[in-house]
Amino acid sequence: MILVTGATGHVGRGVVRRLASLGHDVVAMVRDVETARLRLPSGTVMRVADYEDITALKSAFVGIDDLVLISSDGEATTVLRHHANAIEAATSADVRRITFTSIVDIDEASPFYFSPVYRDAERRLALSGVPSTILRCGLYCDFVLDHWLRPSRMSGELALPVEDGRIAPISRDDVATAVAAAATHEKLRLVYTITGNQALSFGEIAAAYGQAIGRQMQYSSCPEAEYLTSASTLPDEPWPHAFATLCASIAEDRYSQVSSDFTDITGQAPESFHDFLLRAA
Ligand SMILES: NC(=O)c1ccc[n+]([C@@H]2O[C@H](COP(=O)([O-])OP(=O)(O)OC[C@H]3O[C@@H](n4cnc5c(N)ncnc54)[C@H](OP(=O)(O)O)[C@@H]3O)[C@@H](O)[C@H]2O)c1
């Protein structure tokens, strides 16, 4: 029996659907059953728990063989606690294996706000004694589209403090495919790096978006302070700081790695960023 956390989210529900369609015994961990009914295939088995509630997590994990832990989101210390609670509950419930979605940039020297959070989760997994498969994911294509490309559509100017940094984005759909494959393969490595198949400059990203929406788009690198003041679409803290430090990490080329691991575990090529934009933009 495989339990998927974050099952009402974009990646989690994709994982639930794929596992169910492959005939696996899947349980969706959700916070709100009514919302979950609208987002998950009818008949999906659900257990209710919140990452904040370790007792509820322990109950949810009873009888589960494999846990798919989709990373949580929010303020860093909260996310760190969520992951710690889930890993502790899985350990005490004697889960056989944990598949966890991490990020490519967990380096100690990284400026990225969330790097210490994911480093901590990976360390806890290693110490837990539960065999784990970690998928270090690149930036989601969907994130780049929603947070950076769409807001720049009107002006035609994509201004970010990423200098000449490149990224190899991967769609959330492909991440879900990789997670479902990793959760069900028997022979597994400890760590997979899940990226798109091309490291793109932001000039190429802006041009690709321009092509997809039929208007001229261009990229310019800007100072971090300018990004923070101009980014009126950014929600409250921690997001401005999180996004700015992500840009700093990209400028240091920490997101440019292209890995073939996606193809190795799924047997297919990841969707290219251009194809993603044509589909989603
Ligand atoms: N690599 C990237 O570019 C990138 C970008 C953004 C995020 N991420 C990470 O990838 C993860 C998955 O992305 P996504 O797009 O699927 O996110 P999403 O659509 O926002 O889904 C997040 C899921 O986490 C659940 N959740 C949140 N807080 C919870 C709590 N306290 N207890 C239990 N469940 C909780 C949500 O449940 P509810 O429906 O009940 O709220 C939802 O199911 C994110 O959570 C984040 O860690 C990566």
The ligand as an SDF file (V2000), in Angstrom:
LIG
                    3D

 48 52  0  0  0  0  0  0  0  0999 V2000
   10.7570   22.9300   -7.7740 N   0  0  0  0  0  0  0  0  0  0  0  0
    9.9210   23.9620   -7.8520 C   0  0  0  0  0  0  0  0  0  0  0  0
    9.9740   24.7970   -8.7640 O   0  0  0  0  0  0  0  0  0  0  0  0
    8.8630   24.1170   -6.8100 C   0  0  0  0  0  0  0  0  0  0  0  0
    8.0260   25.2190   -6.8740 C   0  0  0  0  0  0  0  0  0  0  0  0
    7.0300   25.3440   -5.9280 C   0  0  0  0  0  0  0  0  0  0  0  0
    6.8680   24.3730   -4.9440 C   0  0  0  0  0  0  0  0  0  0  0  0
    7.7120   23.3030   -4.9140 N   0  0  0  0  0  0  0  0  0  0  0  0
    7.5680   22.2130   -3.9110 C   0  0  0  0  0  0  0  0  0  0  0  0
    6.8740   21.1520   -4.5320 O   0  0  0  0  0  0  0  0  0  0  0  0
    5.7540   20.7670   -3.7090 C   0  0  0  0  0  0  0  0  0  0  0  0
    4.6470   20.2360   -4.5790 C   0  0  0  0  0  0  0  0  0  0  0  0
    4.2570   21.2290   -5.5080 O   0  0  0  0  0  0  0  0  0  0  0  0
    2.7310   21.4200   -5.8960 P   0  0  0  0  0  0  0  0  0  0  0  0
    2.6960   22.3600   -7.0360 O   0  0  0  0  0  0  0  0  0  0  0  0
    2.0800   20.0890   -5.9920 O   0  0  0  0  0  0  0  0  0  0  0  0
    2.1750   22.1720   -4.5800 O   0  0  0  0  0  0  0  0  0  0  0  0
    0.6550   22.4690   -4.2180 P   0  0  0  0  0  0  0  0  0  0  0  0
   -0.2190   22.2980   -5.3990 O   0  0  0  0  0  0  0  0  0  0  0  0
    0.6560   23.7780   -3.5000 O   0  0  0  0  0  0  0  0  0  0  0  0
    0.2810   21.3070   -3.1840 O   0  0  0  0  0  0  0  0  0  0  0  0
    0.7540   21.3230   -1.8730 C   0  0  0  0  0  0  0  0  0  0  0  0
    0.1150   20.1470   -1.1430 C   0  0  0  0  0  0  0  0  0  0  0  0
    0.6310   20.1310    0.1980 O   0  0  0  0  0  0  0  0  0  0  0  0
   -0.4880   20.0030    1.0900 C   0  0  0  0  0  0  0  0  0  0  0  0
   -0.1930   20.6240    2.3800 N   0  0  0  0  0  0  0  0  0  0  0  0
    0.1790   21.8960    2.6160 C   0  0  0  0  0  0  0  0  0  0  0  0
    0.3090   22.0970    3.9370 N   0  0  0  0  0  0  0  0  0  0  0  0
   -0.0070   20.9240    4.5320 C   0  0  0  0  0  0  0  0  0  0  0  0
   -0.0760   20.5040    5.8870 C   0  0  0  0  0  0  0  0  0  0  0  0
    0.1910   21.3440    6.9050 N   0  0  0  0  0  0  0  0  0  0  0  0
   -0.4150   19.2280    6.1470 N   0  0  0  0  0  0  0  0  0  0  0  0
   -0.7150   18.3610    5.1240 C   0  0  0  0  0  0  0  0  0  0  0  0
   -0.6730   18.7110    3.8190 N   0  0  0  0  0  0  0  0  0  0  0  0
   -0.3290   19.9860    3.5410 C   0  0  0  0  0  0  0  0  0  0  0  0
   -1.6150   20.7570    0.3850 C   0  0  0  0  0  0  0  0  0  0  0  0
   -2.8450   20.3610    0.9640 O   0  0  0  0  0  0  0  0  0  0  0  0
   -4.1400   21.3280    0.9260 P   0  0  0  0  0  0  0  0  0  0  0  0
   -4.7840   21.0970   -0.4280 O   0  0  0  0  0  0  0  0  0  0  0  0
   -4.9790   20.8380    2.0350 O   0  0  0  0  0  0  0  0  0  0  0  0
   -3.6680   22.7380    1.0830 O   0  0  0  0  0  0  0  0  0  0  0  0
   -1.4170   20.2530   -1.0480 C   0  0  0  0  0  0  0  0  0  0  0  0
   -1.9590   18.9740   -1.2020 O   0  0  0  0  0  0  0  0  0  0  0  0
    5.4120   22.0410   -2.9390 C   0  0  0  0  0  0  0  0  0  0  0  0
    4.7080   21.7380   -1.7540 O   0  0  0  0  0  0  0  0  0  0  0  0
    6.7980   22.6150   -2.6730 C   0  0  0  0  0  0  0  0  0  0  0  0
    7.3970   21.9660   -1.5760 O   0  0  0  0  0  0  0  0  0  0  0  0
    8.6920   23.1550   -5.8210 C   0  0  0  0  0  0  0  0  0  0  0  0
  1  2  1  0
  2  3  2  0
  2  4  1  0
  4  5  1  0
  4 48  2  0
  5  6  2  0
  6  7  1  0
  7  8  2  0
  8  9  1  0
  8 48  1  0
  9 10  1  0
  9 46  1  0
 10 11  1  0
 11 12  1  0
 11 44  1  0
 12 13  1  0
 13 14  1  0
 14 15  2  0
 14 16  1  0
 14 17  1  0
 17 18  1  0
 18 19  2  0
 18 20  1  0
 18 21  1  0
 21 22  1  0
 22 23  1  0
 23 24  1  0
 23 42  1  0
 24 25  1  0
 25 26  1  0
 25 36  1  0
 26 27  1  0
 26 35  1  0
 27 28  2  0
 28 29  1  0
 29 30  1  0
 29 35  2  0
 30 31  1  0
 30 32  2  0
 32 33  1  0
 33 34  2  0
 34 35  1  0
 36 37  1  0
 36 42  1  0
 37 38  1  0
 38 39  2  0
 38 40  1  0
 38 41  1  0
 42 43  1  0
 44 45  1  0
 44 46  1  0
 46 47  1  0
M  CHG  2   8   1  16  -1
M  END
$$$$
